[in-house]
Amino acid sequence: MIRADEYLQHDAVGLSELFHKGEVSATELLDCAISQSKKLNPAINAIVFQNEDEARVIAGAMDQRRPAGLLAGVPFLIKEANAVKGWPFTRGINLLKNQVASRDSTIVQRYRSGDLLLFGSTNTPELCLTITTEHSSFGGCDNPCKPGHSTGGSSGGSAAAVAAGIVPAADATDGGGSIRIPASCCGLIGLKPSRGLSVVEPDMTSTWSGFSVGHVVTRSVRDSAAFLDLLRLQKPLLFALPPAPQSFFEAYSKPPHQLRIALQNRHPGGDHISNECLSALHATANTCARNGHLVVETVPPVDYARVSSAMSTVINVHVAQIVSQAMASARVEDVDTAGLSESGRRMVVRGQQTSASSYLEALNALKAIELQMEAFFQQFDVVLSPVLSLPPAELGWLDMNSNDMRTYARRYASYSPFTALYNATGQPSISLPLHWSEDGLPIGVMASAAWGQDVLLLQLAHELLPGILPVHARRQLL
């Protein structure tokens, strides 16, 4: 039986290597993950459903056939926003509290094809609509790095489970920052891939018209590359297929060429960026300069307020569609009695009131901004910026069910001004855990690149973080 301290020394690729060598069985790896969950999850509420019996059956069969995949045999968790056949599929809202998935989502099918051991699902806020994992039908999720603080959202449960040392990597999605923000808050690596690169559900609503993509949060760059190889598409689905190497795993460790880096050290809305977030950014920029890259202070030439307004219009339409279907299923006629947060309720109402012309105007505005950013990346290879303007917030500070929605909206916009642009444009973006605050909170730095330059971000990430991140949080939970 592998010990917990041995388990924590490895990333997902490393655990799979042990499995392939016969040094550990898939069943032993699963038992270790479940043991970690029982010890650690009560304090953080990262995992909201477990199916141990089914997972043990699959692990036993895997031990017999010994699959050869790069990630085979590794225990794995699915964000509850993705459907797993036979598991609860509530998306964090009471309207769907009795819903059980009738099929695996497309991304879950891909995880299964890689012989990962799926054994549970992770906490997510209501419909993935905010950047802290608090307002959820499962209750809030606590940050294992420093209890009492946000894990970020909406993939906060997945990030907390990885940061705590339950699994080495976990499923995540990002429609406005929901991979990168939890990665930043929990001291992990989180890549949002280029639009069209990774598997998605084959409908525009599930992808929020292309804003939302799936990937993972990890403790190593090589895991991020390995999962990207597993999740990548070989032919276009809803969107154009971006250029990519034959294998991200084979390419991620190659040194990047000399990069032209745009250093974005000003808040797009003119608000304050904390000194610690700026220190993290400037320290990273200095490291890049020492590594031979050219760093220039500049700002992407886009109207961030226009980005936010247009994205809100599009997302509200999709939220209204999703909630309307859930209300019909639950036989609820009035959105005011649907049990949503105040922010969620308002998004539904706005979505219902949005005209077709307003929706198309928003899409046109975002296409224009996408073209602006494409031109900008003709001058620069990478934009280096903070992920958030502040270290991880205390729980309760960002309340999507607040009686004061103006304060909630103002805090949201001030706290997270950087990430959503790259969802709007479809360009890749990665959060890297390169700094810790004096109070023991992780602070991520974000690197973003032109559409299809995911491998470049992985190569830069590997140059900055060549090893496996330690589990910092465990001692605070036991």
Phi, psi and omega per residue, in radians:
M1 nan 2.224 3.104
I2 -1.234 2.339 3.128
R3 -1.376 2.762 -3.126
A4 -1.062 -0.709 -3.124
D5 -1.155 -0.581 3.067
E6 -1.225 -0.754 3.124
Y7 -0.999 -0.712 -3.067
L8 -1.308 -0.242 3.123
Q9 -1.320 -0.265 -2.984
H10 -1.962 2.603 2.911
D11 -1.539 -3.017 -3.085
A12 -1.133 -0.760 3.117
V13 -1.074 -0.690 3.135
G14 -1.148 -0.713 3.095
L15 -1.131 -0.703 3.112
S16 -1.134 -0.617 3.083
E17 -1.085 -0.711 3.085
L18 -1.079 -0.705 3.108
F19 -1.095 -0.793 -3.129
H20 -1.128 -0.596 3.139
K21 -1.351 -0.140 -3.110
G22 1.394 0.217 -3.136
E23 -1.398 -0.303 3.109
V24 -2.684 2.588 3.105
S25 -1.631 2.808 3.052
A26 -1.067 -0.629 3.114
T27 -1.107 -0.703 3.126
E28 -1.182 -0.690 3.083
L29 -1.097 -0.767 3.125
L30 -1.095 -0.767 3.136
D31 -1.065 -0.650 3.124
C32 -1.162 -0.766 3.122
A33 -1.089 -0.741 3.135
I34 -1.148 -0.700 3.086
S35 -1.085 -0.751 3.081
Q36 -1.056 -0.719 3.139
S37 -1.084 -0.771 -3.114
K38 -1.128 -0.593 3.137
K39 -1.363 -0.667 -2.913
L40 -1.824 -0.574 -3.002
N41 -1.150 -0.603 3.140
P42 -0.969 -0.483 -3.110
A43 -1.462 -0.332 -3.030
I44 -2.130 -0.360 3.134
N45 1.011 0.784 3.119
A46 -1.447 -0.669 -3.105
I47 -1.763 2.220 -3.046
V48 -1.935 -0.155 3.087
F49 -2.715 2.398 3.051
Q50 -2.294 2.485 3.073
N51 -2.193 1.327 -3.039
E52 -1.166 -0.702 -3.053
D53 -1.105 -0.833 3.132
E54 -1.089 -0.734 -3.113
A55 -1.120 -0.652 -3.138
R56 -1.193 -0.628 3.080
V57 -1.101 -0.795 3.141
I58 -1.129 -0.708 3.129
A59 -1.110 -0.714 3.116
G60 -1.080 -0.738 3.092
A61 -1.154 -0.625 3.118
M62 -1.147 -0.654 3.108
D63 -1.119 -0.483 3.126
Q64 -1.361 -0.712 -3.021
R65 -1.697 -0.269 3.060
R66 0.860 1.193 3.127
P67 -1.120 2.737 -2.960
A68 -1.786 0.056 -3.053
G69 -1.071 2.704 -3.089
L70 -1.102 -0.417 -3.114
L71 -2.069 0.222 -3.068
A72 -1.088 2.423 3.040
G73 1.497 0.001 -3.055
V74 -1.540 2.241 3.065
P75 -1.104 2.485 -2.955
F76 -2.615 2.587 3.139
L77 -2.108 2.539 -3.101
I78 -1.904 2.304 3.023
K79 -1.051 2.336 -3.004
E80 -1.126 -0.187 3.065
A81 -1.320 -0.181 3.085
N82 -1.865 2.387 -3.017
A83 -1.394 2.345 2.993
V84 -2.155 2.155 -3.052
K85 -0.930 2.225 3.108
G86 1.496 -0.105 3.136
W87 -1.758 2.733 3.016
P88 -0.989 2.499 -3.116
F89 -2.440 1.353 -2.989
T90 -1.780 -0.323 -3.064
R91 0.970 0.452 3.035
G92 1.370 0.263 -3.133
I93 -2.151 2.551 -3.119
N94 -1.177 -0.454 3.096
L95 -0.958 -0.554 -3.077
L96 -1.936 0.391 -3.018
K97 -1.081 -0.407 -3.139
N98 -1.785 0.075 -3.084
Q99 -1.352 2.327 3.055
V100 -2.090 2.336 -3.081
A101 -1.161 2.357 3.141
S102 -1.588 -0.187 -3.139
R103 -2.717 2.857 3.009
D104 -1.332 2.405 2.983
S105 -1.146 2.891 -3.089
T106 -1.050 -0.718 -3.109
I107 -1.219 -0.602 3.091
V108 -1.165 -0.684 3.042
Q109 -0.986 -0.702 -3.134
R110 -1.201 -0.702 3.078
Y111 -1.058 -0.736 3.117
R112 -1.102 -0.654 -3.133
S113 -1.133 -0.410 3.083
G114 -1.549 0.111 3.099
D115 1.042 0.651 2.935
L116 -1.361 2.646 -3.110
L117 -1.700 1.649 -3.130
L118 -1.363 2.134 -3.112
F119 -2.309 0.020 3.117
G120 -3.074 3.008 3.135
S121 -2.144 2.698 -2.981
T122 -1.953 2.729 -3.052
N123 -1.142 2.498 3.079
T124 -2.574 2.536 3.103
P125 -1.237 2.953 -3.115
E126 -0.790 1.952 3.036
L127 0.936 0.398 3.125
C128 1.090 0.562 -2.952
L129 -1.712 0.102 3.105
T130 -2.529 3.037 -2.991
I131 -1.899 0.460 2.943
T132 -2.505 2.502 -3.054
T133 -1.673 1.368 -3.098
E134 -2.200 -1.021 -3.080
H135 -1.390 1.612 -3.072
S136 -2.488 2.634 3.070
S137 -1.149 -0.226 3.119
F138 -1.655 -0.030 -3.012
G139 1.551 3.035 -3.054
G140 -1.391 2.854 3.129
C141 -2.018 2.303 -3.071
D142 -1.781 2.584 -3.080
N143 -1.381 2.067 -3.128
P144 -1.190 -0.342 3.111
C145 -1.273 -0.598 3.060
K146 -2.743 1.733 -3.117
P147 -0.929 2.563 -3.092
G148 1.633 -0.015 -3.138
H149 -2.094 2.781 -3.076
S150 -1.228 2.542 2.990
T151 -1.508 -0.033 -2.927
G152 1.383 3.102 -3.138
G153 -2.810 2.876 0.141
S154 -1.635 -0.051 -3.140
S155 -1.578 0.651 -3.052
G156 -1.177 -0.615 3.107
G157 -1.133 -0.737 3.104
S158 -1.100 -0.799 -3.131
A159 -1.103 -0.722 -3.141
A160 -1.118 -0.693 -3.140
A161 -1.133 -0.664 3.112
V162 -1.273 -0.789 -3.131
A163 -1.093 -0.585 -3.141
A164 -1.323 -0.334 -3.137
G165 1.663 0.422 3.095
I166 -1.432 -0.786 3.066
V167 -2.346 2.730 3.135
P168 -1.393 -0.333 3.129
A169 -2.733 2.730 3.141
A170 -2.611 2.676 3.130
D171 -1.078 2.502 3.126
A172 -2.663 2.805 3.039
T173 -2.329 2.772 -3.058
D174 -2.504 1.878 3.098
G175 -1.923 -0.144 3.110
G176 -2.853 0.149 -3.103
G177 2.407 0.140 -2.924
S178 -1.312 -0.101 2.888
I179 -1.699 -0.825 -3.018
R180 -1.225 -0.662 -3.115
I181 -1.186 -0.855 3.058
P182 -1.080 -0.631 3.083
A183 -1.059 -0.755 3.115
S184 -1.119 -0.783 -3.083
C185 -1.218 -0.429 -3.057
C186 -1.971 0.148 3.058
G187 1.259 0.704 -3.070
L188 -2.162 3.066 3.036
I189 -1.717 2.266 -3.128
G190 -2.450 1.894 3.125
L191 -1.738 2.199 2.905
K192 -1.632 1.968 -3.102
P193 -1.218 2.901 3.023
S194 -1.054 2.542 3.045
R195 -1.031 2.306 3.110
G196 1.615 -0.144 -3.080
L197 -1.471 -0.743 -3.035
S198 -1.883 2.828 -3.057
V199 -1.099 2.507 3.077
V200 -2.440 2.884 2.966
E201 -1.169 2.460 -3.004
P202 -1.422 0.907 3.041
D203 -2.662 2.653 -3.030
M204 -1.236 -0.524 -3.128
T205 -1.134 -0.789 -3.110
S206 -1.096 -0.533 -3.125
T207 -1.661 0.061 -3.065
W208 0.921 0.877 -3.140
S209 1.014 0.500 3.064
G210 1.759 -0.046 3.102
F211 -1.242 -0.664 -2.964
S212 -1.674 2.302 3.081
V213 -2.345 2.824 -3.135
G214 -1.947 2.576 3.008
H215 -2.876 -2.440 -3.045
V216 -2.491 2.885 2.865
V217 -1.910 2.434 -2.967
T218 -2.473 3.016 3.035
R219 -1.907 0.141 3.072
S220 -2.630 2.640 3.090
V221 -1.191 -0.631 -3.108
R222 -1.149 -0.572 3.043
D223 -1.116 -0.732 3.121
S224 -1.040 -0.720 3.113
A225 -1.172 -0.738 -3.131
A226 -1.105 -0.735 3.114
F227 -1.202 -0.577 3.111
L228 -1.157 -0.641 3.036
D229 -1.095 -0.660 3.137
L230 -1.197 -0.674 -2.994
L231 -1.629 -0.175 -3.045
R232 -1.177 2.625 3.036
L233 -1.568 2.610 3.084
Q234 -1.750 -0.244 3.069
K235 -2.569 2.745 -3.073
P236 -1.070 2.542 3.044
L237 -1.992 -1.638 3.108
L238 -1.494 -0.443 -3.011
F239 -2.293 2.928 3.101
A240 -1.037 2.560 3.138
L241 -1.531 2.071 -3.108
P242 -1.279 2.780 3.063
P243 -1.131 2.605 -3.101
A244 -2.801 2.689 3.071
P245 -1.219 2.906 3.102
Q246 -1.062 -0.620 3.099
S247 -2.545 2.122 3.041
F248 -1.145 -0.608 -3.109
F249 -1.153 -0.610 3.120
E250 -1.351 -0.377 -3.013
A251 -1.795 -0.360 -2.945
Y252 -1.107 -0.522 -3.039
S253 -1.558 -0.015 3.077
K254 -1.297 2.433 -3.121
P255 -1.151 2.429 3.089
P256 -1.247 2.722 3.023
H257 -1.184 3.020 3.093
Q258 -1.065 2.126 -3.022
L259 -1.739 2.537 2.965
R260 -1.677 1.913 -2.991
I261 -1.907 2.176 3.040
A262 -1.564 2.075 -3.129
L263 -1.646 1.940 -3.128
Q264 -1.739 1.723 -3.074
N265 -2.006 0.354 3.053
R266 -2.129 2.515 3.116
H267 -1.226 2.226 -3.118
P268 -1.005 -0.492 3.134
G269 -1.691 0.090 3.141
G270 1.432 0.096 -3.135
D271 -1.431 3.122 -3.091
H272 -1.391 2.455 2.918
I273 -1.932 2.274 -3.068
S274 -1.067 2.639 3.131
N275 -1.045 -0.602 -3.116
E276 -1.236 -0.646 3.074
C277 -1.185 -0.666 3.085
L278 -1.203 -0.659 3.096
S279 -1.078 -0.730 3.101
A280 -1.067 -0.762 -3.120
L281 -1.126 -0.846 -3.074
H282 -1.212 -0.619 3.074
A283 -1.095 -0.701 3.106
T284 -1.151 -0.752 3.118
A285 -1.066 -0.710 3.120
N286 -1.121 -0.686 3.083
T287 -1.097 -0.751 3.117
C288 -1.068 -0.721 3.134
A289 -1.127 -0.721 3.105
R290 -1.121 -0.484 3.109
N291 -1.432 0.080 3.044
G292 1.719 0.079 -3.137
H293 -1.527 2.673 3.134
L294 -1.630 2.109 -3.085
V295 -1.997 2.214 -3.113
V296 -2.262 2.272 3.086
E297 -1.298 2.115 3.099
T298 -2.864 3.015 -3.086
V299 -2.228 2.359 3.050
P300 -0.945 2.354 -2.988
P301 -1.456 1.049 -3.116
V302 -2.240 2.771 3.075
D303 -1.563 1.729 -3.065
Y304 -1.126 -0.579 3.093
A305 -1.114 -0.648 3.099
R306 -1.177 -0.697 3.065
V307 -0.998 -0.866 -3.094
S308 -1.088 -0.777 -3.120
S309 -1.118 -0.792 -3.108
A310 -1.178 -0.749 3.111
M311 -1.077 -0.721 3.134
S312 -1.049 -0.739 3.122
T313 -1.021 -0.825 -3.107
V314 -1.176 -0.808 -3.100
I315 -1.127 -0.706 3.125
N316 -1.014 -0.685 3.114
V317 -1.081 -0.781 -3.125
H318 -1.203 -0.666 3.104
V319 -1.107 -0.750 3.105
A320 -1.049 -0.702 3.131
Q321 -1.138 -0.801 -3.136
I322 -1.101 -0.803 -3.098
V323 -1.206 -0.649 3.102
S324 -1.043 -0.734 3.099
Q325 -1.136 -0.707 3.123
A326 -1.162 -0.677 3.114
M327 -1.126 -0.720 3.113
A328 -1.102 -0.719 3.131
S329 -1.125 -0.676 -3.110
A330 -1.552 0.005 -3.124
R331 1.015 0.771 3.044
V332 -1.876 2.220 -3.015
E333 -1.713 -0.461 -3.033
D334 -2.012 2.218 -3.121
V335 -1.090 -0.449 3.132
D336 -1.191 -0.322 3.128
T337 -1.941 0.308 -3.081
A338 -1.513 -0.050 3.082
G339 1.338 0.378 3.133
L340 -1.484 2.825 2.976
S341 -1.147 2.889 3.124
E342 -1.126 -0.682 3.097
S343 -1.128 -0.783 3.123
G344 -1.090 -0.735 3.131
R345 -1.053 -0.778 -3.116
R346 -1.150 -0.640 3.110
M347 -1.104 -0.721 3.111
V348 -1.086 -0.813 -3.118
V349 -1.079 -0.771 3.124
R350 -1.114 -0.700 3.115
G351 -1.101 -0.695 3.115
Q352 -1.149 -0.503 -3.083
Q353 -1.601 -0.083 -3.100
T354 -1.339 2.250 3.129
S355 -1.429 2.845 3.095
A356 -1.073 -0.664 -3.133
S357 -1.170 -0.655 3.106
S358 -1.159 -0.681 3.100
Y359 -1.098 -0.788 -3.138
L360 -1.181 -0.644 3.082
E361 -1.077 -0.685 3.117
A362 -1.138 -0.766 3.117
L363 -1.101 -0.693 3.116
N364 -1.126 -0.702 3.114
A365 -1.091 -0.728 -3.125
L366 -1.222 -0.599 3.075
K367 -1.128 -0.686 3.108
A368 -1.113 -0.697 3.124
I369 -1.201 -0.658 3.066
E370 -1.022 -0.724 3.126
L371 -1.199 -0.624 3.068
Q372 -1.078 -0.763 -3.132
M373 -1.229 -0.585 3.070
E374 -1.077 -0.719 3.104
A375 -1.179 -0.673 3.127
F376 -1.063 -0.679 -3.127
F377 -1.360 0.029 2.901
Q378 -1.361 -0.401 -3.141
Q379 -1.667 -0.543 -3.088
F380 -2.259 2.605 3.098
D381 -1.517 -0.609 -3.002
V382 -2.486 2.494 2.905
V383 -1.838 2.194 3.098
L384 -1.861 2.182 -3.075
S385 -2.592 2.955 2.920
P386 -1.155 2.809 2.924
V387 -1.449 -0.840 3.127
L388 -2.214 2.809 -3.133
S389 -1.487 -0.214 -3.123
L390 -2.380 2.768 2.946
P391 -1.054 2.910 -3.105
P392 -0.868 2.269 -3.074
A393 -1.261 2.759 3.012
E394 -1.223 2.599 3.078
L395 -1.038 2.402 -3.133
G396 1.664 -0.280 -3.098
W397 -1.232 -0.609 -3.126
L398 -1.988 1.589 -2.974
D399 -1.880 1.865 -3.128
M400 -1.298 -0.025 3.047
N401 -2.004 0.424 -3.117
S402 -1.187 2.658 3.003
N403 -1.331 -0.193 -3.116
D404 -2.053 1.473 -3.077
M405 -1.198 -0.419 3.095
R406 -1.146 -0.747 3.115
T407 -1.150 -0.738 3.109
Y408 -1.033 -0.842 -3.112
A409 -1.128 -0.707 -3.132
R410 -1.144 -0.749 3.129
R411 -1.144 -0.758 3.125
Y412 -0.993 -0.891 -3.078
A413 -1.145 -0.630 -3.134
S414 -1.288 -0.664 -3.065
Y415 -1.283 -0.701 -3.036
S416 -2.256 1.346 -3.139
P417 -1.678 -0.145 -2.913
F418 -1.740 -0.608 -2.881
T419 -1.331 -0.680 -2.919
A420 -1.146 -0.457 3.139
L421 -0.914 -0.689 -3.035
Y422 -1.418 -0.288 2.925
N423 -1.298 -0.680 3.139
A424 -1.127 -0.669 -3.073
T425 -1.621 -0.225 -3.122
G426 1.386 0.207 -3.075
Q427 -1.557 2.648 -3.078
P428 -1.318 2.665 -3.072
S429 -2.744 2.455 -3.054
I430 -2.346 2.442 3.028
S431 -1.759 2.299 -3.116
L432 -2.138 2.298 -3.087
P433 -1.450 1.499 -2.970
L434 -1.928 0.083 -3.091
H435 -2.741 2.652 3.023
W436 -2.232 2.449 3.139
S437 -1.328 2.923 3.097
E438 -1.108 -0.411 3.133
D439 -1.551 0.115 3.098
G440 1.447 0.464 3.125
L441 -1.875 2.356 3.107
P442 -1.241 2.565 3.111
I443 -2.317 2.103 -3.129
G444 -1.588 2.679 2.993
V445 -2.029 2.431 -3.033
M446 -1.898 2.312 3.003
A447 -2.032 2.339 -3.094
S448 -2.315 2.649 -3.042
A449 -2.506 3.095 3.130
A450 -1.163 2.719 3.108
W451 -0.914 2.257 3.124
G452 1.536 0.020 -3.135
Q453 -1.774 0.605 3.126
D454 -1.024 -0.704 -3.107
V455 -1.126 -0.599 3.102
L456 -1.100 -0.729 3.100
L457 -1.124 -0.694 3.108
L458 -1.143 -0.670 3.125
Q459 -1.180 -0.714 3.066
L460 -1.140 -0.727 3.116
A461 -1.054 -0.744 3.133
H462 -1.160 -0.622 3.087
E463 -1.099 -0.622 -3.124
L464 -1.526 -0.528 -3.082
L465 -2.373 1.365 -3.009
P466 -1.368 -0.225 -3.039
G467 -1.947 -2.770 3.113
I468 -1.782 2.240 -3.132
L469 -1.198 2.399 3.061
P470 -1.266 2.821 3.018
V471 -1.504 1.933 -3.062
H472 -1.517 -0.352 -2.839
A473 -1.619 -0.325 -2.860
R474 -1.031 -0.709 -3.054
R475 -1.122 -0.414 -3.125
Q476 -1.428 -0.192 -3.032
L477 -1.830 -0.362 -3.038
L478 -1.546 nan nan
